[in-house]
Amino acid sequence: MKKYDVYAIGNALVDMEFAIDDAFLASLNIDKGVMTLVDEAQQQRLYEALAGHTGKMASGGSAANTIIAVSHFGGNSFYSCKVANDPAGDFYVQDLVKAGVDTNLHRERDAGTSGRCIVMITPDAERTMHTFLGISEKVSELELHADAIAASQYVYLEGYLVTSPSARAAAVKARQIAESQGVKTALTFSDPNMVKFFRDGLQEMAGNGVDLLFCNRQEALFWAETASIEEAAERLKTTAKTFAITLGSEGALVFDGQDTHLVPATPVKAVDTNGAGDMFAGAFLYGLTHGYSYAQAGALATKAAARLVTQFGPRLKPEEHKPLL
């Protein structure tokens, strides 16, 4: 019996979420629906432009949302990341501990500025993110915990790590440690821009192929360089032994290594899609590590993601997870 169901490495970001309209994005020439990396000065200007809008703060980062979901469903998880010795870092560590997630952050933290992400939600529920990585950009192999990796069923790699050389190297090292210990590997592409601009780095993170890949429709089409989701699914089989492609209101396409399953969506009115893919991955990984088939894990994941998008914020309340089981 492994100590951890899922070990993850990713960016540690304190999220500030704002409800805005499309005109706001257009007025600032902000690309909608994707994550854009910015420096601290650019992010500060955006904060100033958002004056008058009420923001909601939460510890975030894609893999963090996923790993916290695993924990809230009842699994055991470990998260490697990097935050600074500042108030935002303190908030982040406390939030992880509160969620029951083990972490490398209990040792002394470096001076600096913890990463922050401004998440802007438009009336169509689409999320647009401007991210200042701060000290999280320097996450490296030093943040890895080899014993925790060996004690896990899955190692989960966040695609956003591809933008930083040290973070990408850490993700590759985590995969290599996992492979040497017989631990299954999972990768998420994270965002269409990661596939569009950092393809070679993502391929390096995937190595000769991961056990499980998560992506959405646009990421799959970009990766396979095709307009056909069926063709994209075929090409993904050269990158991963199994995969799950989220299709929004059409559900998800899940490949278990032999058969492909089209998992129907749960019809809901979405108000905020921020974190939906993270929740899908967390629920899916919880299912696989607790005896679910791929089709059953997909059903749980689509249901959990559907529940999430009916409210603001990247995560469900802790008590909202178990009833979904």
C-alpha positions in Angstrom: 0.0 0.0 0.0 1.5 3.3 -1.1 1.6 6.2 1.4 0.4 8.7 -1.3 -2.1 8.4 -4.0 -0.7 11.4 -6.0 2.5 13.4 -5.8 2.6 16.6 -7.8 5.0 19.3 -8.7 3.7 22.7 -9.9 3.7 26.4 -9.6 2.5 27.9 -6.3 0.4 30.9 -7.0 -1.9 33.0 -4.8 -4.9 33.7 -7.0 -7.0 36.9 -7.1 -10.2 36.4 -9.0 -12.3 39.2 -10.5 -15.6 39.2 -12.4 -15.2 41.5 -15.5 -16.6 42.0 -19.0 -15.2 41.5 -22.4 -14.9 45.3 -22.9 -12.4 45.4 -20.0 -10.2 42.8 -21.7 -10.5 44.6 -25.0 -9.6 48.0 -23.5 -6.4 46.6 -22.2 -5.7 44.4 -25.3 -5.7 41.3 -23.2 -5.9 37.9 -25.0 -9.0 36.1 -23.7 -9.2 32.6 -22.5 -5.5 31.9 -22.0 -2.8 32.3 -19.4 -0.2 35.0 -20.1 3.0 35.4 -18.2 3.7 39.0 -17.1 6.3 40.7 -14.9 5.6 42.3 -11.5 5.2 45.8 -12.9 2.7 44.6 -15.6 0.7 42.8 -13.0 0.6 45.8 -10.7 -0.8 47.9 -13.5 -3.5 45.4 -14.0 -4.3 45.5 -10.3 -4.7 49.2 -10.6 -7.0 48.9 -13.6 -9.1 46.5 -11.6 -9.6 49.1 -8.8 -13.3 49.1 -7.9 -13.7 45.4 -8.7 -14.0 43.1 -5.7 -11.4 40.2 -5.8 -11.5 36.8 -4.1 -8.2 35.4 -2.9 -7.2 31.7 -2.8 -4.1 29.6 -2.9 -3.8 28.3 -6.4 -1.7 27.0 -9.2 -3.1 24.3 -11.5 -1.5 21.3 -9.9 -2.2 22.6 -6.4 -5.9 22.7 -7.3 -5.7 19.2 -8.5 -3.8 17.8 -5.6 -6.1 19.5 -3.1 -9.1 18.0 -4.9 -7.5 14.5 -4.4 -7.1 15.3 -0.7 -10.7 16.5 -0.3 -12.1 13.5 -2.0 -10.4 11.4 0.7 -7.0 10.6 -1.0 -3.5 11.2 0.3 -1.3 13.7 -1.6 2.0 15.5 -1.6 2.8 18.8 -3.3 6.2 20.1 -4.2 6.4 23.8 -5.0 8.2 27.0 -4.1 6.9 30.1 -2.2 8.8 32.9 -0.6 9.1 33.8 3.1 6.4 36.5 2.7 2.8 36.9 3.8 1.5 35.4 0.6 3.8 32.4 1.1 2.5 32.0 4.7 -1.1 32.1 3.4 -0.2 29.5 0.8 1.4 27.0 3.3 -1.4 27.4 5.7 -4.0 26.6 3.0 -2.1 23.5 1.9 -1.9 22.2 5.5 -5.6 23.0 6.0 -6.4 20.9 3.0 -4.5 17.9 4.4 -1.7 18.0 1.7 1.9 17.1 2.7 4.5 19.4 1.2 8.1 20.3 1.0 7.4 23.8 2.2 7.8 23.1 6.0 11.5 23.9 5.8 12.9 27.5 5.8 11.7 29.4 2.8 13.8 31.8 0.7 13.4 35.6 0.7 11.5 37.0 -2.3 8.0 37.4 -3.7 5.6 34.6 -3.9 3.8 34.0 -7.3 0.5 35.6 -7.9 -2.2 35.1 -10.6 -4.9 37.5 -11.6 -7.9 35.5 -12.8 -10.5 37.5 -14.8 -13.9 35.8 -15.4 -16.2 37.1 -18.2 -20.0 36.6 -18.3 -19.6 33.6 -20.6 -17.7 31.9 -17.7 -14.4 32.0 -19.6 -11.3 32.5 -17.5 -8.4 34.7 -18.5 -5.2 34.7 -16.4 -2.2 37.1 -16.0 0.5 35.4 -14.0 3.5 36.7 -12.2 5.5 33.6 -11.2 7.7 35.4 -8.7 9.9 32.9 -6.8 7.8 30.0 -8.2 9.7 30.5 -11.4 12.8 29.2 -9.6 11.2 25.9 -8.5 13.9 23.3 -9.2 15.1 19.8 -8.4 15.8 21.1 -4.9 12.1 21.1 -4.2 11.7 17.4 -5.1 11.1 14.8 -2.5 12.4 11.5 -3.9 11.1 9.4 -1.0 7.6 10.8 -1.4 7.7 10.1 -5.2 8.6 6.5 -4.5 5.8 6.3 -2.0 3.1 7.4 -4.5 0.9 5.7 -7.0 1.1 8.6 -9.5 3.4 11.5 -10.1 1.5 14.4 -11.7 3.4 17.1 -13.7 2.0 20.5 -14.4 2.4 21.7 -17.9 2.9 25.3 -16.9 6.3 24.3 -15.5 7.6 24.2 -19.1 8.1 28.0 -19.2 11.0 27.9 -16.6 14.2 26.0 -17.4 14.7 25.0 -13.7 11.1 24.0 -13.3 11.1 22.0 -16.5 14.2 20.2 -15.4 12.6 19.4 -12.1 9.5 18.0 -13.8 11.8 15.8 -16.0 13.7 14.6 -13.0 10.5 13.8 -11.1 9.3 11.7 -14.1 12.6 9.9 -14.2 12.6 9.1 -10.5 9.0 7.9 -10.8 9.9 5.6 -13.8 12.9 4.2 -11.9 10.6 3.3 -8.9 7.7 1.9 -11.0 5.5 4.8 -10.1 3.0 5.8 -12.8 3.4 9.3 -14.5 0.7 11.8 -15.4 1.1 15.1 -17.3 -1.3 17.9 -18.0 -0.8 20.3 -20.9 -2.3 23.0 -18.7 -3.1 25.7 -21.4 -3.2 26.0 -25.2 -0.4 28.6 -25.1 1.9 26.0 -23.5 1.3 23.7 -26.5 1.5 26.5 -29.0 4.8 28.1 -27.7 6.5 25.4 -25.6 5.9 22.2 -27.6 9.5 20.9 -27.4 9.7 21.5 -23.7 6.4 19.6 -23.1 7.8 16.7 -25.2 10.9 16.7 -23.0 8.6 16.5 -19.9 6.7 13.6 -21.5 9.9 11.7 -22.4 9.2 8.5 -24.2 5.6 8.7 -23.1 3.7 9.2 -19.8 1.1 6.8 -18.4 -1.7 9.3 -18.4 -2.2 12.6 -20.2 -4.8 15.3 -19.5 -5.7 18.0 -22.0 -8.6 19.9 -23.4 -9.9 19.9 -27.0 -7.9 22.9 -28.1 -4.7 21.6 -26.6 -5.2 18.2 -28.2 -5.8 19.8 -31.6 -2.7 22.0 -31.3 -0.6 19.0 -30.2 -1.7 16.8 -33.0 -1.7 19.7 -35.5 -5.1 18.7 -36.8 -8.7 20.0 -36.8 -10.1 16.6 -36.1 -10.5 15.5 -32.5 -10.6 11.8 -33.6 -7.3 12.2 -35.4 -5.9 14.1 -32.4 -6.9 11.2 -30.1 -5.1 8.8 -32.3 -1.9 10.9 -32.3 -2.0 11.3 -28.5 -1.5 7.5 -28.2 2.2 8.1 -29.2 2.6 10.5 -26.2 0.7 8.7 -23.5 -0.5 5.2 -22.7 -3.9 6.5 -21.6 -5.5 10.0 -21.7 -8.5 12.1 -21.0 -9.5 15.0 -23.3 -12.1 17.4 -21.8 -14.7 18.6 -24.3 -16.6 21.2 -22.3 -20.3 20.8 -22.6 -19.8 17.6 -24.7 -18.1 15.8 -21.7 -14.8 14.0 -22.1 -13.0 11.5 -24.4 -11.2 8.9 -22.3 -8.8 6.3 -23.6 -7.9 3.5 -21.1 -5.2 1.9 -23.2 -7.5 -0.4 -25.1 -10.9 1.2 -25.5 -12.1 4.8 -25.9 -15.1 6.1 -23.9 -17.1 9.2 -24.6 -18.2 10.3 -21.1 -21.3 12.6 -21.2 -21.3 16.0 -19.5 -23.5 16.9 -16.6 -25.7 19.8 -18.0 -25.2 22.9 -15.8 -25.2 26.7 -16.2 -21.5 27.7 -16.0 -20.5 30.9 -14.3 -16.7 30.4 -13.9 -14.6 27.8 -15.8 -11.5 28.6 -13.8 -10.1 25.4 -12.3 -12.4 23.1 -14.2 -9.6 21.1 -15.8 -7.7 21.0 -12.5 -10.8 19.6 -10.8 -11.3 17.1 -13.6 -7.8 15.8 -13.2 -8.1 15.6 -9.4 -11.3 13.6 -9.4 -10.0 11.4 -12.2 -6.8 10.6 -10.3 -8.7 10.0 -7.1 -10.9 7.5 -9.0 -8.0 5.6 -10.6 -6.2 5.3 -7.3 -9.3 4.0 -5.6 -10.4 1.2 -7.9 -12.5 3.0 -10.4 -12.3 2.1 -14.1 -11.3 4.8 -16.6 -15.0 5.2 -17.6 -16.0 5.5 -13.9 -13.2 7.9 -13.2 -14.2 10.0 -16.2 -17.8 10.1 -15.0 -16.8 11.3 -11.5 -14.4 13.9 -13.1 -17.0 15.4 -15.4 -19.6 15.5 -12.6 -17.1 17.2 -10.3 -16.0 19.7 -12.9 -19.6 20.5 -13.7 -20.3 21.2 -10.1 -17.3 23.5 -9.9 -18.2 25.7 -12.8 -21.6 26.6 -11.3 -19.8 28.8 -8.7 -16.9 31.3 -8.6 -13.5 30.1 -7.6 -11.1 27.3 -8.7 -12.1 24.8 -6.0 -15.1 23.3 -4.3 -15.6 23.6 -0.5 -14.1 20.6 1.3 -17.6 19.3 2.2 -18.8 19.4 -1.4 -16.5 16.6 -2.5 -17.6 13.4 -0.7 -21.3 13.7 -1.9 -20.1 13.5 -5.5 -18.8 10.0 -4.9 
